[in-house]
C-alpha cells in the first residue's frame, strides 16, 4: 500500500507538471491583404477654404482668476481627497472603544490625511501649470494678432502700389504666405485656449457649461535670485505628504491593512498573500493579540515600508534638485530673450528714423523689424511662462502647494 501510494503521488506530480508545462494553442496570426504603394493626399473638399480676413474675435468678458485662487480651488476640489479625510476607519465606532481601536483610528487619520494632502498637492500643481499655459496662450494671441494687422496693412499698401503701376518691391506673395501662416497660428491658439479653459474648469470645480472664459489676472514675473538648494531639499523632506505617510507606517509596529495597501500600491507583487483558510488567518491574528507582538507578516510589511521611505526620500531630494536646475535654466533663458527684445527695439527705432528721413526702403525695413520684435516678445513671454511653470514644479516637489 505504501508503495502504491508513493507511485500514485509520483504520477499525480508528473501529471501536474505535464499539465502546467503544456503551452496553450496559439491562434493563427491575422493575414492582411496585399496592395501596391499609393499616395497620401488629404481630402479637403468639405472644408471651408476661404481664409479669414481678420483675426478671430476674442470675448470681451472673462472670469477673473489669480494664481492663489487657482491653487486654492484646485486643493479644495482634488478628487477623492475629502473621501480619504472622512473615511470610516478614521473614527472609532463607539465611545467605549478599546485602546487598540483608538490607536488604529488615529493612525488611519494620519495616513489617509497625508494621502489626501498628496492628492491635493498634485492637483494644485497640475492646475497652476494650466494657469500659466493659459496666460502664455492669451498673450501669444494678442502679439500674433498685432503681427497680422501689420502684415495686412503692408499687403494693402503693396497691392495698391502695384495697381498704380509700381514694381512689386514688397514681395506680395511672401506677405500673403506670412498672413496665412499667422492665421493658422491664431486658429491653433484659439483652440488651445478653449482646451485649457476646459481643463481648468475640471480642476477647479467650475461650471463646464459656462461660456465665459477664464482670464489669468496675475502678472508673469521672474525671481531675481535662485532658490537655495539645501533649504529646498530640507523643506521637501519635512513637508512632503508622501514621505510623512510612509514615516507614520514605518514607525508603527502594526500597520496592518494600511501598510499592506501602501505596499500593494507601490507594486502589487510585494504584498504578502493572506492564508487561504480563514481559520488560519484568524488564528494568526489571535496569537498576535495574545503575544502583543507583530506577526512575521506585519514585520515584513514594516520593513518594506521603511525601505520605501528611504527610496522616496532619495527620490524627493533628486526631484527638488532637478526642479531647481530647471528654474535656473529658465531664468537664464528669460535673460537671453529679454536681451533680444531690447536689440530689436533699437532696430525698430533706427528703421523709424530712416523712414522719417525719406529712405526708399525704410518702410519695408520697419515692417520687418516690427514683425521680428513681436515674434521676440512672444518668445520672451513663453520663456517667462516656462519659468513660472518650473517654479510651480519646484513647489510641488517640495510638497508645499497644499500648505500655502
C-alpha positions as CSV (number, residue, x, y, z in Angstrom):
1,X,0.0,0.0,0.0
2,X,2.8,2.4,0.9
3,X,4.5,1.6,-2.5
4,X,1.2,2.2,-4.3
5,X,0.7,5.5,-2.5
6,X,4.2,6.6,-3.5
7,X,3.7,5.7,-7.1
8,X,0.3,7.4,-7.1
9,X,1.9,10.6,-5.7
10,X,4.6,10.5,-8.3
11,X,2.0,10.0,-11.0
12,X,0.0,12.9,-9.8
13,X,3.0,15.2,-9.6
14,X,4.1,14.2,-13.1
15,X,0.6,14.8,-14.3
16,X,0.5,18.3,-12.7
17,X,3.9,19.1,-14.2
18,X,3.0,18.0,-17.6
19,X,-0.2,19.9,-17.5
20,X,1.5,23.1,-16.3
21,X,4.2,22.9,-19.0
22,X,1.8,22.4,-21.8
23,X,1.6,25.6,-23.9
24,X,-1.9,26.7,-24.9
25,X,-2.7,26.5,-28.6
26,X,-1.9,29.8,-30.3
27,X,-4.4,31.2,-32.7
28,X,-3.3,31.7,-36.3
29,X,-2.0,35.2,-36.9
30,X,-4.2,37.6,-38.8
31,X,-3.4,38.0,-42.5
32,X,-3.9,41.3,-44.2
33,X,-4.5,41.6,-48.0
34,X,-1.6,42.8,-50.2
35,X,-1.7,46.1,-52.1
36,X,0.6,48.3,-54.2
37,X,2.0,51.6,-53.0
38,X,-0.3,54.5,-53.3
39,X,-0.3,58.2,-52.5
40,X,-1.4,60.0,-49.3
41,X,-3.4,63.0,-50.2
42,X,-5.8,64.9,-47.8
43,X,-9.4,65.3,-48.8
44,X,-10.4,68.9,-48.0
45,X,-13.5,69.2,-50.3
46,X,-15.8,69.5,-47.3
47,X,-13.7,72.2,-45.6
48,X,-14.3,76.0,-45.8
49,X,-11.2,77.1,-47.7
50,X,-11.9,80.8,-47.6
51,X,-9.1,82.4,-45.4
52,X,-10.3,84.8,-42.7
53,X,-9.8,88.5,-43.4
54,X,-9.2,89.3,-39.7
55,X,-8.1,87.5,-36.5
56,X,-10.8,85.6,-34.6
57,X,-12.8,87.8,-32.3
58,X,-12.0,87.3,-28.6
59,X,-14.6,87.7,-25.9
60,X,-15.0,91.0,-24.0
61,X,-16.0,89.4,-20.7
62,X,-13.9,86.9,-18.7
63,X,-13.9,85.2,-15.3
64,X,-11.0,86.7,-13.4
65,X,-8.7,84.2,-11.7
66,X,-5.5,84.7,-9.7
67,X,-2.8,82.1,-9.2
68,X,-3.6,82.0,-5.5
69,X,-7.3,81.4,-6.2
70,X,-6.3,78.7,-8.8
71,X,-4.3,76.9,-6.2
72,X,-7.0,77.2,-3.5
73,X,-9.8,75.9,-5.7
74,X,-7.6,73.0,-7.0
75,X,-6.8,72.0,-3.5
76,X,-10.5,72.2,-2.5
77,X,-11.6,70.1,-5.5
78,X,-8.9,67.5,-5.5
79,X,-10.6,64.2,-6.5
80,X,-11.2,61.7,-3.6
81,X,-9.2,63.7,-1.1
82,X,-12.2,64.6,1.1
83,X,-13.2,60.9,1.0
84,X,-9.9,59.9,2.5
85,X,-10.3,62.6,5.2
86,X,-13.8,61.3,6.1
87,X,-13.0,57.6,5.8
88,X,-15.0,55.5,8.3
89,X,-11.8,53.9,9.7
90,X,-10.7,57.3,10.8
91,X,-13.3,57.2,13.6
92,X,-13.9,54.8,16.4
93,X,-17.3,53.1,16.3
94,X,-18.4,53.9,19.9
95,X,-17.3,55.9,22.9
96,X,-16.1,52.8,24.8
97,X,-13.7,51.6,22.1
98,X,-10.6,49.7,23.2
99,X,-7.2,51.4,23.3
100,X,-6.1,49.4,20.2
101,X,-9.2,50.7,18.2
102,X,-8.4,54.3,19.2
103,X,-4.8,53.9,18.1
104,X,-5.9,52.3,14.8
105,X,-8.3,55.2,14.2
106,X,-5.6,57.8,14.9
107,X,-3.1,56.0,12.6
108,X,-5.8,55.9,9.9
109,X,-6.4,59.6,10.2
110,X,-2.7,60.4,9.8
111,X,-2.1,58.0,6.9
112,X,-5.2,58.8,5.0
113,X,-4.8,62.5,5.8
114,X,-1.3,62.6,4.3
115,X,-2.6,60.6,1.3
116,X,-5.3,63.2,0.8
117,X,-2.7,66.0,1.0
118,X,-0.6,64.3,-1.6
119,X,-3.6,64.3,-4.0
120,X,-4.2,68.0,-3.2
121,X,-0.5,68.9,-3.8
122,X,-0.6,67.1,-7.2
123,X,-3.9,68.7,-8.2
124,X,-2.7,72.2,-7.3
125,X,0.5,71.7,-9.4
126,X,-1.5,70.5,-12.4
127,X,-3.9,73.4,-12.2
128,X,-1.2,76.1,-11.8
129,X,0.6,74.6,-14.8
130,X,-2.5,75.1,-16.9
131,X,-3.0,78.6,-15.4
132,X,0.4,79.7,-16.7
133,X,-0.1,78.0,-20.1
134,X,-3.4,80.0,-20.4
135,X,-1.5,83.2,-19.6
136,X,1.1,82.4,-22.3
137,X,-1.5,81.5,-24.9
138,X,-3.6,84.6,-24.3
139,X,-0.5,86.8,-24.6
140,X,0.7,85.0,-27.7
141,X,-2.7,85.5,-29.3
142,X,-2.5,89.3,-28.8
143,X,1.0,89.5,-30.2
144,X,0.2,87.3,-33.2
145,X,-2.9,89.4,-33.9
146,X,-0.8,92.5,-33.9
147,X,1.6,90.9,-36.4
148,X,-1.5,90.0,-38.5
149,X,-2.6,93.7,-38.5
150,X,0.9,94.9,-39.5
151,X,1.1,92.5,-42.4
152,X,-2.5,93.3,-43.6
153,X,-1.6,97.0,-43.8
154,X,1.7,96.2,-45.7
155,X,-0.2,93.9,-48.1
156,X,-2.9,96.5,-48.8
157,X,-0.2,99.2,-49.4
158,X,1.8,96.9,-51.8
159,X,-1.3,95.8,-53.7
160,X,-2.4,99.5,-54.2
161,X,1.1,100.4,-55.4
162,X,1.1,97.6,-57.9
163,X,-2.3,98.7,-59.3
164,X,-0.8,102.1,-59.8
165,X,2.0,100.6,-61.9
166,X,4.7,100.3,-59.3
167,X,7.1,97.4,-59.2
168,X,6.5,94.6,-56.6
169,X,9.3,95.6,-54.3
170,X,7.4,94.5,-51.2
171,X,7.1,90.8,-52.4
172,X,3.3,90.5,-52.2
173,X,3.3,86.7,-52.4
174,X,5.7,86.5,-49.4
175,X,3.4,88.7,-47.4
176,X,0.4,86.6,-48.3
177,X,2.2,83.4,-47.2
178,X,3.1,85.1,-43.9
179,X,-0.5,86.1,-43.3
180,X,-1.8,82.6,-43.9
181,X,0.8,81.2,-41.5
182,X,-0.2,83.7,-38.9
183,X,-3.9,82.9,-39.4
184,X,-3.1,79.3,-38.9
185,X,-1.3,80.1,-35.6
186,X,-4.2,82.2,-34.4
187,X,-6.7,79.4,-35.1
188,X,-4.5,77.0,-33.1
189,X,-4.1,79.4,-30.3
190,X,-7.8,80.0,-30.1
191,X,-8.5,76.2,-29.9
192,X,-5.7,75.8,-27.4
193,X,-7.2,78.5,-25.1
194,X,-10.5,76.7,-25.2
195,X,-8.9,73.4,-24.3
196,X,-7.0,75.0,-21.4
197,X,-10.2,76.6,-20.1
198,X,-12.0,73.3,-20.2
199,X,-9.1,71.7,-18.2
200,X,-9.1,74.4,-15.6
201,X,-12.8,74.2,-15.2
202,X,-12.5,70.5,-14.4
203,X,-9.6,71.0,-11.9
204,X,-11.2,74.0,-10.1
205,X,-14.8,72.7,-9.9
206,X,-16.2,75.4,-12.2
207,X,-19.3,75.0,-14.3
208,X,-18.1,73.4,-17.6
209,X,-21.1,74.8,-19.4
210,X,-20.2,78.4,-18.6
211,X,-19.3,80.1,-21.9
212,X,-17.4,82.9,-20.2
213,X,-13.6,82.1,-20.4
214,X,-11.1,82.5,-17.6
215,X,-8.7,85.4,-17.6
216,X,-5.4,84.8,-15.7
217,X,-5.1,88.1,-13.7
218,X,-1.6,87.7,-12.2
219,X,1.4,89.3,-13.9
220,X,4.1,86.8,-15.0
221,X,7.2,87.5,-13.0
222,X,10.8,86.2,-12.8
223,X,12.5,85.9,-9.4
224,X,15.7,87.8,-9.0
225,X,17.6,85.1,-7.2
226,X,17.9,81.3,-7.5
227,X,16.3,79.2,-4.8
228,X,18.6,77.8,-2.0
229,X,19.0,74.2,-2.9
230,X,19.8,72.8,0.6
231,X,16.9,74.7,2.2
232,X,14.5,73.5,-0.5
233,X,15.6,69.8,0.0
234,X,15.2,70.1,3.7
235,X,11.7,71.6,3.2
236,X,10.7,68.7,0.9
237,X,12.0,66.1,3.4
238,X,10.0,67.7,6.2
239,X,6.7,68.6,4.5
240,X,6.1,66.2,1.6
241,X,2.9,64.3,2.4
242,X,4.0,61.1,0.7
243,X,7.1,60.9,2.9
244,X,5.2,61.7,6.1
245,X,2.7,58.9,5.2
246,X,5.5,56.4,5.0
247,X,7.0,57.7,8.2
248,X,3.8,57.1,10.1
249,X,3.6,53.5,8.9
250,X,7.4,52.8,9.3
251,X,7.2,54.0,13.0
252,X,4.3,51.7,13.8
253,X,4.8,48.1,14.8
254,X,1.4,47.0,13.5
255,X,0.5,49.0,10.3
256,X,-1.9,46.2,9.4
257,X,-4.1,46.7,6.4
258,X,-2.9,50.3,5.8
259,X,0.7,49.2,5.4
260,X,-0.4,46.4,3.1
261,X,-2.5,48.8,1.0
262,X,0.5,51.2,0.6
263,X,2.9,48.3,-0.2
264,X,0.4,47.0,-2.8
265,X,0.1,50.4,-4.3
266,X,3.9,50.5,-4.8
267,X,3.8,47.1,-6.5
268,X,1.0,44.5,-6.0
269,X,3.6,41.7,-6.1
270,X,5.2,43.0,-2.9
271,X,2.2,42.3,-0.8
272,X,2.1,39.0,1.2
273,X,-0.8,36.8,0.3
274,X,-3.2,36.1,3.2
275,X,-3.7,32.4,4.2
276,X,-6.4,30.8,2.0
277,X,-8.0,29.3,5.1
278,X,-9.8,32.0,7.0
279,X,-9.5,29.9,10.2
280,X,-5.7,30.0,9.9
281,X,-5.8,33.8,9.3
282,X,-8.0,34.3,12.4
283,X,-5.7,32.1,14.5
284,X,-2.6,34.0,13.4
285,X,-4.3,37.3,14.3
286,X,-5.4,36.0,17.7
287,X,-2.0,34.8,18.6
288,X,-0.6,38.2,17.7
289,X,-3.0,39.9,20.0
290,X,-2.2,37.4,22.8
291,X,1.5,38.0,22.4
292,X,1.0,41.7,21.9
293,X,3.7,41.4,19.2
294,X,3.6,42.0,15.4
295,X,3.3,38.9,13.3
296,X,6.1,38.0,10.8
297,X,3.9,39.3,8.0
298,X,3.5,42.7,9.8
299,X,7.2,42.8,10.4
300,X,7.9,42.2,6.8
301,X,5.4,44.9,5.8
302,X,7.1,47.4,8.2
303,X,10.5,46.5,6.7
304,X,9.1,47.1,3.2
305,X,7.6,50.4,4.2
306,X,10.9,51.5,5.8
307,X,12.7,50.6,2.6
308,X,10.2,52.5,0.5
309,X,10.7,55.6,2.7
310,X,14.4,55.6,2.2
311,X,14.0,55.3,-1.5
312,X,11.3,58.0,-1.7
313,X,13.5,60.4,0.4
314,X,16.3,59.9,-2.1
315,X,13.9,60.5,-5.0
316,X,12.5,63.6,-3.3
317,X,16.0,65.0,-3.0
318,X,16.7,64.4,-6.7
319,X,13.3,65.8,-7.8
320,X,13.9,69.0,-5.9
321,X,17.4,69.4,-7.3
322,X,16.2,68.8,-10.8
323,X,13.4,71.3,-10.4
324,X,15.9,74.0,-9.1
325,X,18.1,73.3,-12.1
326,X,15.1,73.9,-14.4
327,X,14.2,77.1,-12.6
328,X,17.8,78.4,-13.1
329,X,17.9,77.4,-16.7
330,X,14.6,79.1,-17.5
331,X,15.7,82.2,-15.7
332,X,18.8,82.4,-17.9
333,X,16.6,81.8,-21.0
334,X,14.5,84.7,-20.0
335,X,17.5,86.9,-19.7
336,X,18.6,86.0,-23.2
337,X,15.2,86.6,-24.7
338,X,15.0,89.9,-22.9
339,X,18.3,91.0,-24.5
340,X,17.0,90.1,-27.9
341,X,13.8,92.2,-27.4
342,X,16.0,95.2,-26.4
343,X,18.1,94.8,-29.5
344,X,15.0,94.7,-31.7
345,X,13.5,97.8,-30.0
346,X,16.7,99.5,-31.2
347,X,16.3,98.2,-34.7
348,X,12.7,99.4,-34.9
349,X,13.8,102.9,-33.7
350,X,16.5,103.0,-36.3
351,X,14.1,102.0,-39.1
352,X,11.7,104.7,-37.9
353,X,14.5,107.3,-38.2
354,X,15.3,106.1,-41.7
355,X,11.6,106.3,-42.7
356,X,11.4,109.9,-41.4
357,X,14.5,110.7,-43.4
358,X,12.8,109.5,-46.6
359,X,14.9,106.4,-47.3
360,X,13.2,104.5,-50.1
361,X,13.5,101.0,-48.4
362,X,12.8,102.2,-44.9
363,X,9.1,101.3,-44.8
364,X,9.7,97.6,-45.7
365,X,12.6,97.5,-43.2
366,X,10.4,99.0,-40.5
367,X,7.6,96.4,-41.1
368,X,10.1,93.6,-40.9
369,X,11.7,94.9,-37.7
370,X,8.2,95.3,-36.1
371,X,7.3,91.7,-37.0
372,X,10.6,90.4,-35.7
373,X,10.0,92.4,-32.5
374,X,6.6,90.9,-32.0
375,X,8.0,87.4,-32.5
376,X,10.8,88.1,-30.0
377,X,8.2,89.4,-27.5
378,X,6.3,86.2,-27.9
379,X,9.4,84.1,-27.3
380,X,10.1,86.2,-24.2
381,X,6.5,85.7,-23.0
382,X,6.8,81.9,-23.4
383,X,10.1,81.9,-21.6
384,X,8.7,83.7,-18.6
385,X,5.7,81.4,-18.6
386,X,8.0,78.4,-18.6
387,X,9.9,79.9,-15.7
388,X,6.6,80.2,-13.7
389,X,5.7,76.6,-14.5
390,X,9.2,75.4,-13.4
391,X,8.7,77.3,-10.1
392,X,5.3,75.5,-9.7
393,X,7.0,72.2,-10.3
394,X,9.6,73.1,-7.6
395,X,6.9,73.9,-5.1
396,X,5.1,70.7,-5.9
397,X,8.3,68.7,-5.5
398,X,8.8,70.3,-2.1
399,X,5.2,69.4,-1.1
400,X,4.3,72.9,-0.1
401,X,1.4,73.7,-2.6
402,X,-1.1,72.1,-0.2
403,X,0.3,74.2,2.7
404,X,0.5,77.6,1.2
